[in-house]
Amino acid sequence: MKWLDHEAIDYISYGAAILASGGGGDPYIGKIMAQRAIAEYGPIRLLTLDELQPEELLLATGMIGSPAVMMEKLPNGQESLTACRIIAQHMGRSLSAIYPIETGGINSLLPLASACILGLPVMDVDAMGRAFPEFQMTTFYLDGLNASPFAVVDEHANTVLVEAEDSMKAEQLARAVTVKMGGAATFAGYPVTVGQAHASGIAGTLGLMWRIGREVQQARAARRNVIHTLTALLHGVVLFRGKANRVNQRSEGGFNHGTACFVGVDNDSGGRFDVLFQNEYLLARRDDRPLCMTPDLIILLDEETGLPILGERLCYGMRVVALGVPAHEKWRTSRGIEVCGPRYFHYQNDYTPVETLTARCKEESA
């Protein structure tokens, strides 16, 4: 896959909604933007890290803020272009390619639209391997790379350029600016060289999203079980099947916070489940015992359609299948768990891999 066309964007959009783990903003918005850009400017070239020189410059762009607010404040497309140009001008360097900072949601699709309009290729790499709520939660940060310079632009072209001592401080400053901009804005940041991306990024994630979308479409056409297809492809497990009986969520501090509660159905009948989230689903429990926790992925799917359900779209009465998927190995290190494990979000759990929790549940029910 060297060129991304309308069909490829359809596949990537579905894969982005899966790996978003409930957050990242609605990929449908980015899908429409990318397909419109392709219709006007032609297909988008997708590169691997080996196709550029190590010193060439890459830049991430996307949205920052609460996904619930993003549904009300749609980007017009110019914000990202402005942010990218500000960073390039500030650094006095030309950009060789655009890349998504995370795998999931609108932040996997908006960079494709921006690259297409700017006449740049897209690099098949990201820095999360999923979606996370904060911008220091990257594999670049694990290796000490800075998100700065980091530009934040709103729909009125108000612009703030952040120069911070590290990615944590860049996140804090950019988030505060985003709140003042109405809770959602567009960013460009994490300028890295190809060599740095090779050493610290997660390669092949756009290709993975494309593969997820294609295989699920093929499964539907052949009337195969979509849940089985996804668990096999992602090495995941079914955590529970349930019906939502309460959803509490609020936008606060540039995030979408909440808890979704479910009563078990089918083989899980009689069980009580809840999923806690901050933009992304971060902790799934049965009767207050953990089933899956960050940095592993929690994915909620509509039981009938197999479509992923974003946190801001959860509502009473939804029947879901919850999947747990192991995170990339870089997140399962002591440093990775320190940066985005359950204790960081003030959950009173030490990180335990989803496969260990699943095995423990099976032993207890045997």
Backbone torsions as a table, in degrees:
resi	resn	phi	psi	omega
1	MET	NA	102.0	-179.2
2	LYS	-105.4	-24.9	-177.9
3	TRP	-128.3	137.3	-179.6
4	LEU	-100.8	120.2	178.4
5	ASP	-112.9	-169.4	-177.4
6	HIS	-57.7	-43.6	-178.6
7	GLU	-64.6	-42.7	178.8
8	ALA	-60.6	-38.6	178.9
9	ILE	-65.4	-37.6	175.5
10	ASP	-58.7	-47.2	179.8
11	TYR	-61.8	-48.0	-177.3
12	ILE	-63.1	-37.0	-179.7
13	SER	-61.0	-43.2	178.3
14	TYR	-67.0	-46.0	178.8
15	GLY	-60.2	-36.9	178.8
16	ALA	-65.4	-38.4	178.8
17	ALA	-68.3	-32.1	177.2
18	ILE	-68.6	-54.2	-173.9
19	LEU	-76.1	-8.1	177.0
20	ALA	-67.7	-17.4	-178.9
21	SER	52.9	41.7	175.4
22	GLY	89.6	-9.3	-175.6
23	GLY	-119.8	-151.3	174.8
24	GLY	79.9	-4.3	-176.2
25	GLY	81.9	152.9	-175.0
26	ASP	-64.6	116.5	-179.9
27	PRO	-67.2	-17.7	-179.9
28	TYR	-59.4	-38.2	179.4
29	ILE	-61.8	-48.3	178.8
30	GLY	-65.4	-33.8	178.0
31	LYS	-60.8	-47.8	179.8
32	ILE	-62.4	-42.4	179.6
33	MET	-62.6	-43.3	-179.4
34	ALA	-66.9	-42.3	-179.0
35	GLN	-68.9	-34.4	175.1
36	ARG	-66.1	-40.1	178.5
37	ALA	-64.0	-41.0	178.5
38	ILE	-64.1	-40.2	179.4
39	ALA	-61.5	-32.4	-177.9
40	GLU	-90.6	-38.4	-172.0
41	TYR	-112.2	-9.3	-179.8
42	GLY	98.8	172.0	-177.0
43	PRO	-58.3	158.3	-178.2
44	ILE	-100.5	130.3	179.1
45	ARG	-79.3	130.6	177.3
46	LEU	-106.2	124.2	-177.3
47	LEU	-111.2	152.5	166.6
48	THR	-94.7	163.6	-177.0
49	LEU	-62.1	-24.1	-178.5
50	ASP	-77.3	-6.6	-174.7
51	GLU	-93.7	-2.3	175.6
52	LEU	-125.3	163.5	179.0
53	GLN	-75.7	149.2	-174.8
54	PRO	-57.4	-29.8	-176.0
55	GLU	-87.7	-4.8	-178.8
56	GLU	-70.0	152.0	-169.6
57	LEU	-99.1	133.0	175.5
58	LEU	-114.9	151.1	-179.7
59	LEU	-140.3	138.6	175.9
60	ALA	-95.7	149.1	174.1
61	THR	-147.3	158.1	-178.6
62	GLY	167.7	-153.8	-179.6
63	MET	-114.4	151.6	177.9
64	ILE	-129.2	138.5	178.0
65	GLY	130.1	-165.3	-178.2
66	SER	-80.2	125.6	176.5
67	PRO	-57.6	-33.2	178.5
68	ALA	-64.0	-38.5	178.1
69	VAL	-71.3	-36.0	179.7
70	MET	-58.2	-30.2	178.2
71	MET	-65.2	-25.1	-179.5
72	GLU	-98.0	-26.1	-177.6
73	LYS	-114.1	77.4	-177.0
74	LEU	-71.6	137.2	177.2
75	PRO	-70.1	149.7	177.8
76	ASN	-94.6	-4.1	177.4
77	GLY	99.8	-26.2	-178.6
78	GLN	-78.8	-25.3	-177.4
79	GLU	-59.6	-44.1	-178.4
80	SER	-66.1	-41.4	179.2
81	LEU	-62.5	-42.9	178.4
82	THR	-61.4	-46.0	-178.6
83	ALA	-62.4	-43.7	179.4
84	CYS	-62.9	-42.7	-179.3
85	ARG	-66.9	-34.9	177.7
86	ILE	-63.0	-44.5	-179.7
87	ILE	-65.0	-45.3	-179.7
88	ALA	-61.4	-43.1	179.6
89	GLN	-66.6	-41.9	-179.1
90	HIS	-62.9	-37.9	-178.6
91	MET	-85.4	-14.2	-177.8
92	GLY	66.6	33.3	-177.9
93	ARG	-135.8	153.5	175.7
94	SER	-90.0	149.8	179.3
95	LEU	-89.6	138.3	177.8
96	SER	-97.4	-26.7	179.9
97	ALA	-165.9	159.1	174.9
98	ILE	-106.0	149.2	175.6
99	TYR	-142.0	156.6	175.9
100	PRO	-82.9	135.2	180.0
101	ILE	-71.0	-29.2	-179.2
102	GLU	-135.7	159.8	177.7
103	THR	-98.5	98.1	178.4
104	GLY	147.2	142.2	174.2
105	GLY	69.0	-158.9	-177.3
106	ILE	-63.2	-25.7	-177.1
107	ASN	-75.1	-2.1	168.9
108	SER	-95.2	-20.1	-175.6
109	LEU	-104.5	-40.4	-179.4
110	LEU	-57.7	-39.6	176.7
111	PRO	-59.9	-31.2	179.0
112	LEU	-67.4	-43.5	177.7
113	ALA	-62.8	-43.6	-179.0
114	SER	-63.4	-45.1	179.4
115	ALA	-60.4	-42.0	-179.0
116	CYS	-60.4	-46.2	-178.3
117	ILE	-69.2	-36.5	179.7
118	LEU	-76.8	-8.7	-179.0
119	GLY	74.5	28.2	-178.6
120	LEU	-112.6	154.6	172.8
121	PRO	-77.4	169.3	174.9
122	VAL	-110.3	136.8	179.0
123	MET	-92.6	134.2	-178.0
124	ASP	-82.5	72.0	-179.8
125	VAL	-158.7	153.4	169.2
126	ASP	-145.1	-174.5	-175.3
127	ALA	-123.9	17.5	177.6
128	MET	-133.1	-36.1	-175.1
129	GLY	75.4	4.4	179.6
130	ARG	-170.4	-164.2	171.5
131	ALA	-109.6	142.2	173.8
132	PHE	-130.1	158.4	-175.5
133	PRO	-79.2	-20.2	-174.3
134	GLU	-123.2	150.5	-170.3
135	PHE	-82.6	-8.1	170.4
136	GLN	-84.0	-7.3	-178.5
137	MET	-84.1	62.6	-179.8
138	THR	-128.8	156.7	174.8
139	THR	-68.5	-22.1	173.4
140	PHE	-64.6	-42.9	179.7
141	TYR	-63.6	-36.5	177.7
142	LEU	-58.0	-31.0	-179.4
143	ASP	-100.1	11.3	173.8
144	GLY	83.8	12.2	177.8
145	LEU	-81.8	143.4	-173.4
146	ASN	-94.9	139.7	175.6
147	ALA	-70.7	-22.8	-178.1
148	SER	-76.7	153.4	-6.0
149	PRO	-67.7	145.3	-171.9
150	PHE	-133.7	114.6	-178.1
151	ALA	-100.9	136.9	176.4
152	VAL	-121.1	127.2	-175.1
153	VAL	-131.8	134.8	177.1
154	ASP	-102.9	-177.3	-174.3
155	GLU	-69.7	-12.1	177.3
156	HIS	-99.8	9.6	-179.4
157	ALA	69.9	15.2	168.3
158	ASN	-65.4	135.3	-170.6
159	THR	-134.2	137.2	173.9
160	VAL	-130.4	130.7	176.7
161	LEU	-104.9	121.1	-178.0
162	VAL	-101.3	125.6	170.6
163	GLU	-119.1	108.7	-173.8
164	ALA	-123.0	162.8	-176.7
165	GLU	-70.3	-28.2	176.8
166	ASP	-157.7	178.4	-175.3
167	SER	-68.1	-31.4	177.6
168	MET	-62.5	-47.1	179.1
169	LYS	-67.8	-36.5	176.6
170	ALA	-61.0	-42.1	177.0
171	GLU	-60.3	-47.3	-177.1
172	GLN	-62.8	-44.6	-179.2
173	LEU	-69.0	-45.0	-179.2
174	ALA	-65.0	-36.2	179.6
175	ARG	-66.4	-41.8	178.8
176	ALA	-62.6	-40.4	176.8
177	VAL	-62.9	-42.1	-179.2
178	THR	-61.3	-40.7	177.1
179	VAL	-59.3	-43.2	179.0
180	LYS	-68.2	-22.8	178.2
181	MET	-87.6	7.5	176.3
182	GLY	106.0	6.6	174.9
183	GLY	100.6	-8.7	177.7
184	ALA	-154.5	141.0	-179.8
185	ALA	-156.4	-177.2	179.8
186	THR	-113.8	145.7	-178.2
187	PHE	-129.2	161.4	162.0
188	ALA	-137.5	134.6	-176.3
189	GLY	-171.7	-170.0	-175.8
190	TYR	49.0	55.2	173.1
191	PRO	-70.0	120.3	-178.6
192	VAL	-134.1	155.8	173.8
193	THR	-80.9	163.4	176.5
194	VAL	-59.2	-39.2	178.8
195	GLY	-61.9	-41.9	178.1
196	GLN	-66.2	-41.0	178.1
197	ALA	-64.0	-37.0	179.1
198	HIS	-63.8	-40.9	-176.3
199	ALA	-78.8	-34.6	-168.8
200	SER	-118.8	-14.4	-177.3
201	GLY	-85.6	-178.2	175.4
202	ILE	-115.1	107.1	-173.1
203	ALA	-80.2	151.0	170.9
204	GLY	82.7	14.5	-173.5
205	THR	-76.9	-33.2	173.9
206	LEU	-65.0	-40.1	175.9
207	GLY	-62.0	-37.0	178.1
208	LEU	-65.8	-43.7	178.3
209	MET	-61.0	-42.1	177.5
210	TRP	-59.7	-43.6	-178.4
211	ARG	-66.2	-39.9	177.6
212	ILE	-60.1	-48.2	-179.4
213	GLY	-62.4	-42.1	-179.0
214	ARG	-66.5	-45.8	-176.1
215	GLU	-67.6	-34.8	177.7
216	VAL	-69.4	-40.6	176.6
217	GLN	-61.2	-42.2	178.4
218	GLN	-64.1	-38.1	178.5
219	ALA	-63.9	-41.9	178.8
220	ARG	-63.7	-43.6	-179.3
221	ALA	-61.6	-35.1	-179.3
222	ALA	-91.7	4.0	-179.8
223	ARG	58.6	36.6	172.6
224	ARG	-89.5	159.8	-177.8
225	ASN	-70.2	120.1	-177.8
226	VAL	-66.7	-37.3	-179.5
227	ILE	-63.1	-44.2	178.1
228	HIS	-63.1	-40.0	178.8
229	THR	-60.0	-46.1	-177.2
230	LEU	-69.9	-42.8	-179.6
231	THR	-64.6	-36.6	178.3
232	ALA	-68.9	-42.5	-177.1
233	LEU	-68.8	-37.7	-173.9
234	LEU	-102.4	3.2	-177.9
235	HIS	57.7	40.1	-176.7
236	GLY	-100.7	179.3	178.5
237	VAL	-135.8	154.4	172.7
238	VAL	-81.1	123.2	-179.6
239	LEU	-85.9	-45.1	177.9
240	PHE	-169.4	163.3	168.7
241	ARG	-117.9	131.3	-175.1
242	GLY	-156.6	171.8	177.6
243	LYS	-120.9	128.5	-177.3
244	ALA	-67.4	124.7	176.3
245	ASN	-115.6	-6.1	173.2
246	ARG	-162.5	133.6	176.2
247	VAL	-133.3	117.7	176.3
248	ASN	-115.5	124.3	177.5
249	GLN	-149.9	154.5	-178.9
250	ARG	-151.0	150.8	172.7
251	SER	-95.3	123.7	-176.5
252	GLU	-153.2	129.2	175.6
253	GLY	64.8	25.7	-179.5
254	GLY	83.2	15.0	178.9
255	PHE	-130.9	160.9	172.2
256	ASN	-105.4	105.9	-178.0
257	HIS	-99.8	147.7	175.1
258	GLY	178.3	175.5	175.0
259	THR	-138.0	132.7	175.7
260	ALA	-114.9	129.3	-178.0
261	CYS	-111.4	141.8	-175.7
262	PHE	-134.5	147.4	167.6
263	VAL	-101.9	138.3	-176.6
264	GLY	-68.7	148.0	175.4
265	VAL	-127.9	167.6	-179.6
266	ASP	55.0	-126.6	-177.9
267	ASN	-67.3	-16.5	179.0
268	ASP	-97.7	12.4	-179.3
269	SER	-57.5	135.3	-178.4
270	GLY	95.7	-15.2	179.5
271	GLY	-83.7	156.0	176.4
272	ARG	-121.6	123.9	-173.7
273	PHE	-125.6	150.1	169.7
274	ASP	-144.5	154.0	179.3
275	VAL	-128.0	123.7	-179.9
276	LEU	-101.0	141.7	-176.9
277	PHE	-144.8	151.6	167.5
278	GLN	-132.8	92.4	-164.7
279	ASN	65.0	-65.9	179.3
280	GLU	-93.5	154.3	173.2
281	TYR	-70.1	125.1	-170.9
282	LEU	-118.1	-24.6	-178.2
283	LEU	-150.6	125.7	175.6
284	ALA	-115.8	134.3	-176.7
285	ARG	-134.2	152.3	169.0
286	ARG	-118.8	119.8	-178.8
287	ASP	49.6	43.7	177.7
288	ASP	71.3	6.0	175.2
289	ARG	-102.1	133.8	-174.0
290	PRO	-67.5	139.5	174.0
291	LEU	-108.7	-34.0	179.8
292	CYS	-161.4	144.1	-176.7
293	MET	-146.7	154.0	176.9
294	THR	-57.4	139.5	14.6
295	PRO	-87.0	-0.3	174.6
296	ASP	-65.1	155.4	-174.3
297	LEU	-89.7	139.1	171.3
298	ILE	-114.7	122.0	-174.8
299	ILE	-122.5	124.8	176.2
300	LEU	-104.4	127.9	-178.7
301	LEU	-119.0	142.6	170.6
302	ASP	-64.5	125.1	-173.1
303	GLU	-61.5	-34.7	-175.8
304	GLU	-82.2	-41.2	-172.7
305	THR	-99.9	-20.1	-174.6
306	GLY	76.5	8.9	179.7
307	LEU	-81.7	137.4	178.2
308	PRO	-68.5	146.3	-177.8
309	ILE	-110.7	119.7	177.0
310	LEU	-77.7	152.9	-176.1
311	GLY	-56.3	-41.7	-176.6
312	GLU	-72.2	-9.6	179.9
313	ARG	-105.1	-1.7	177.0
314	LEU	-62.4	138.4	177.2
315	CYS	-152.7	166.2	-177.9
316	TYR	-56.4	137.0	173.7
317	GLY	93.0	-11.3	180.0
318	MET	-64.3	134.3	172.9
319	ARG	-98.0	125.6	-172.9
320	VAL	-128.2	157.0	165.0
321	VAL	-114.5	125.0	-179.4
322	ALA	-100.8	128.2	177.6
323	LEU	-110.2	148.3	170.5
324	GLY	-116.2	132.7	-175.4
325	VAL	-130.5	131.0	179.2
326	PRO	-61.0	138.6	176.8
327	ALA	-74.8	165.0	174.4
328	HIS	-57.7	146.8	-175.2
329	GLU	-56.5	-28.2	-179.8
330	LYS	-64.9	-27.5	179.9
331	TRP	-82.2	-13.9	-178.2
332	ARG	-94.0	8.8	172.8
333	THR	-81.0	165.7	179.3
334	SER	-60.4	-38.0	178.8
335	ARG	-68.7	-41.8	178.6
336	GLY	-61.8	-41.7	179.3
337	ILE	-68.4	-34.8	176.3
338	GLU	-62.2	-39.8	-175.3
339	VAL	-76.9	-37.5	-174.3
340	CYS	-142.0	22.2	175.5
341	GLY	-78.6	177.6	-174.9
342	PRO	-62.4	-32.0	-179.2
343	ARG	-66.2	-31.4	178.2
344	TYR	-60.5	-34.8	-178.6
345	PHE	-92.1	12.5	175.8
346	HIS	69.0	24.6	170.6
347	TYR	-85.8	140.2	-174.6
348	GLN	-87.3	56.7	178.9
349	ASN	-138.5	138.1	168.3
350	ASP	-83.2	143.1	-177.0
351	TYR	-59.7	131.1	173.5
352	THR	-132.8	128.1	-178.2
353	PRO	-57.0	146.7	-176.3
354	VAL	-60.8	-34.0	-179.5
355	GLU	-68.4	-32.0	176.6
356	THR	-70.2	-43.6	178.2
357	LEU	-62.8	-39.7	179.3
358	THR	-64.1	-44.4	179.1
359	ALA	-62.7	-38.6	-179.9
360	ARG	-65.5	-40.4	178.8
361	CYS	-63.7	-39.9	179.6
362	LYS	-65.4	-39.9	179.2
363	GLU	-64.6	-40.1	-177.6
364	GLU	-70.5	-29.4	-179.3
365	SER	-89.3	-9.4	-178.0
366	ALA	-72.0	NA	NA
